[in-house]
């Protein structure tokens, strides 16, 4: 990833006939930033893959915004470190490379209030989330959860 950024900056800079002393530092800077971002992303993906049980498959992942204790949203979807991952066996809630919780489908229930997704576990709400979906509603996640819960043998 870093090499791609460096190459793009170099090609654009030299193509626009900028001086080499301006193009090279920018290419190095953007190349290093791209390498760092790629390494972090790969590390997170590796940690998340290790959290899966044998035979467990990730079906989808959603960027989410949780409600804070003060009742406000945390950031925006574009920079949100939070992800809700749907697997064939359970629902996982991640903050970058940290697994905050993971529950089998039979142990949770999902409901919605307007555009908010509410995750219930043992008769209490454990998460209030705004889920990033194409239509802005958690409907597709609710439908998937109902189907996966019905098929899940895990308790």
PyMOL commands that set and color helices and strands:
alter all, ss='L'
color gray80, all
select helices_A, chain A and resi 2-15+20-50+105-107+139-151
alter helices_A, ss='H'
color red, helices_A
select strands_A, chain A and resi 58-66+82-87+90-95+98-104+108-113+116-121+124-131
alter strands_A, ss='S'
color yellow, strands_A
deselect
rebuild
show_as cartoon
